[in-house]
Amino acid sequence: MLKTLVDIYFFIGEILVHQPFLASMMAGYKIDLKPQELDEVLNLYIAIWEFFKTDPQTKVKAITESQFDQLQIFNINLVGKDTFSGGETTSVMLSAIIQRIGTHPTFQKMGIQKRGALIVGVKSTIECFQELAS
């Protein structure tokens, strides 16, 4: 998704300024993922940011760790009940991400627990941005 070094530096700077928790969360994936997996996961979060950054609220209000944790716990409980619900944006974006995770060879090589945790984290991030935008 990011093609040049300039794109990468611009993206990193933009995220650090406007969404520092998201930047730290993305950096944390480096510990748990192989380089190819990390690249794919970061591309998912880049796509989410690119979608939501046009909303002015996402540049003045930042996702907090407690907001993310609260939504993540809620989503983990939903997984246990085998049901996901949300707004249209969440559904469309999450469906596209689940489709990618289900079909892309890099994700298919990941363990099921890693993929499940990734889906919950991505869904929680999308919902955090939706809360900021509303």
Secondary structure, 3 states (H helix, E strand, C coil): CCCCHHHHHHHHHHHHHHCHHHHHHHHHHHHHCCHHHHHHHHHHHHHHHHHHCCCCHHHHCCCCHHHHHHHHHHHHHHHHHCCCCCCHHHHHHHHHHHHHHHHCHHHHCCCHHHHHHHHHHHHHHHHHHHHHHC
